Amino acid sequence: MSNELVKYQPELNTIPLRKFSPTEMNLFFSIVSRMRNKGEQTVRFSFEQLKELSAYKPTANNRFIDDIERTYDHLMDLRFGRRSKTGLTRERFVLFNKFKIDGDAEEPYVDIRVQEEAVPLLNDLESWVRYALVEFRNLKSSYAKTMFRLLKGYRTTGYAYFSKTDFVELLDIPQSYLNSPSNIDKKVLTPIREELTPLFKGLSVRKKYGKGRGKPVIGYAFGWKAEDKNKEDVHVSTTQRLNEAIFNIEHNGELTSKEKWRALDKVHGVKLGTTEQEYLAKKQKEHDEEIAKRAKQEVLNHLKKNWYQN
């Protein structure tokens, strides 16, 4: 069940998921993965099924119900829509029109149905964004999750550019970050680079600067090795995903050593700093062995010298 494909109309990527936590994003796109081509049918998810799909950690049902309800509340705040070429006809709608949680049932469940106007977002797709749910849900940062979805919209191109305005809006970056560029570097770009490098071979992130005083940042360009159109997303073993992730990290020329160590910690699921400590311990051991080797050689040379003299 964990090997699921998320696939939807690209328009869904243009809606900023404001206030969504990483857990709520996992729940939402787990639901999306199973709502494809279901039309206006009501789709039932058991609690256990939805927990497994979204890799949900807490086990208490009260907490789980709260997280599901919060996810739906945030969804109700999102407004999808269409506009005619003239701009004189406009339409707004929500994605789901039924969302029932029954925690009292013998087998607790959630019933969900897509709003009629939103059916084209998930059904009979002529163009789409697609990716493996397991890759999305394993990301920790909400910024990395959002950028992952956005870049997957250009997966066969290998290049995507976002103006600063679109970048800030789509990632829902708070105004306080904009007052200090270092905040965007540290809290937005760094987790994106560390978490997406394992998934996008040769990933690079470049700031685009405008003219004028101080050369302000006007946009962000992302580059990577384009994926094959028919690349397998779902039927990939855990071992293969891990090996590819490690390869992509170790062969990326954009990350600093410290960023590579942190990226390796994240793909291995260990405490941040573990890989760095192991690397430094290895280097210290090699240094100590080299010192011991030199000392031993000096003793041998001294003994040999005294032997010749005698």
Secondary structure, DSSP 4 states (H G I P E B T S, - for coil): ----EEEE-GGGGGS--TT--HHHHHHHHHHHHHHTT-TT-EEEEEHHHHHHHHT-----HHHHHHHHHHHHHHHHH--EEEE-TTS--EEEE-SEEEEEEESSSSS-EEEEEE-GGGGGGTSS-SS-EEEEHHHHHT---HHHHHHHHHHHTTTTTTEEEEEHHHHHHHTT--HHHHT-HHHHIIIIIHHHHHHHTTTSTT-EEEEEE-SSTT--EEEEEEE-PPPPTT---SS--HHHHHHHHHHHHHT-SSS-HHHHHHHHHHHHT--TTHHHHHHHHHHHHHHHHHHHHHHHHHHHHHHHHHHHH-
